[in-house]
Amino acid sequence: MVERQSGAQTRESLRRMIASSELAFAMEAHDGLSAAIAERAGFKALWASGLSISSSLGYRDANEASWSQLVDVVERISDTVDIPVLVDGDSGFGNFNNARLVARKLRQHGASGICLEDTAFPKMNSFIGDRHPLADIPEFCGRLKAVKDQVPDAEFVLVARIEALIAGRGEDEALARAQAYAEAGADAILIHSRKSNAEQIFAFTRAWQNHLPVVIVPTKYYRTPVSAYRAAGISTVIWANHNMRAAISAMRQVCDRILREESIAGIEDEVATLDELFDLLNYQELSAAEEKYLPQTATSVR
């Protein structure tokens, strides 16, 4: 196993990152390998994406994967990297009891925080269709309070994700929910939109005035310059599904080409080498450990 920093040091960095006045970025990861790649690239935090994890398991992002499957993947992600992991916990997989159970298990398995969205269970991906029923505000506040009570660790971050704009409810509804969630104990607000520009987001941030840090997911309004997020006082930007989408594109091209050419000779120089893979997952440590812990064979004794 790769040696890692202490859990306290890792967890502290997520809260500090979200509370900082400096704009931060979190990269999507859906397994240990994608997590290692993002960390090696220089990202300081990861987003364990519900969409990407579900997709990697062959499920749709509609609560088809179970909470225990999510926890298993997050454990592998957390055990692979030294940077904090914020987990997409969907709507909590049920009521307050499910939400607090998931949060506790995620904390036990290395997560630095959980993001819960205020949709009814089962959820549907925010970019699919128009049926996005929202949870009642008091009921969702109960989920948030239950998580805070179940995981009293001050370094475990609870992000409340507001889907009011996705559901067509408008800014006033989003602001009312944000205020209620802040009072229920949320550490940050994730405001979500599927518009192709960020005007809804900026209208919200102007009215919200950073009462709590604001997290965004610019999957649809990706043309907005990062400078605009800084000017709006946004805390954290999540690049939410791009490792998964990059993997789909690359794997499709490789599969098509190998099938067409009936050979791997043409693509060998275009894919990662085995040495790169071994380096990412620190095979060097295992080799050194073998020398340290395994007995010498008769042929190795001189």
Summary of the structure (lengths in Angstrom):
residues: 302
radius of gyration: 21.0
end to end distance: 30.6
largest distance: 79.1
contacts: 965
relative contact order: 0.13
helix: 48%
strand: 12%
